[in-house]
């Protein structure tokens, strides 16, 4: 008997998140996000753009972390357009890339008004299958094919497109609600039809233009599972992503775990909410975007009670007014903020202050030579991030100096 289908998470913070207007991450910050996602049990990180030249060193360095077993078991997957040119460029720049998503538009709107006669419905499928075959030949181990604007694509054509992808060796089809126009009702129906017809794992990539992003994501996952197929929800930390954002990572997990009617669906058992507080705070700091006070799970008010009846009820029994426990999300520990003297490590630090910083985080160097080498990297890391480094970044640089060096390297 075939195993029960599951719901997995593919986080796209390092792709959709960073391509968002006005916000960005440094390559070190992207690396930290990959490390945290791995620790959180997320199945896959869409870690960047293999055809974008300034991503090259970062992508290769992160694949080295995979080889070293540091970024394991998470899969790192690159996003490219579904063209043979992009596939070739990707493998040239990042030869060890093993996982890819190939993207092309499938709606009449985009085929007619974006491709403007360059491609029609038949040639969209041809481009995609040729790119897919080329990626397989070049050594890709898993490939997702993205139907951009799937929610506005004629169902019949979407099924034809996905079937062609499957027959050419695609492992997943990504249903993109690119404009965020689906509702839980429509996405459920459409993904059920798609999965029943094509019988392949479905990725659900939703946007929040109508405020429905998590609802749509779990409705889509439910539809794929109901059709007997695995589902892969695309998420972003703190709901970052183009325009109104993608599905918030933590909200999506909470909705699957605690939403009524979702208990019979199996979330990837490796997913661990314990890191929620840490990953959310880190992403907020790295993006420079505050966590809203009312953010599910990690907002300042997520477990705060003030009104008489609520406060009294929560004190009597947390289940009166709390759906899940703050401890599960890694909250509850007091955070210590230094209010006296503090030495920080920056672009212009010297060795004495630098040693003090590392002693505080309990990292020792074997000799002066090693300390000087790490200091130099920490200076560069500060130039690179343009904000004070967090302890985990300082530790990462000390643990993996050679990889850190590659991550900061960029030459146009
Ligand atoms: Zn998107």
Boltz pocket constraint, residues with backbone or C-beta under 6 A from the ligand:
constraints:
  - pocket:
      binder: B
      contacts: [[A, 16], [A, 178], [A, 205], [A, 206], [A, 207], [A, 241], [A, 242]]
      max_distance: 6.0
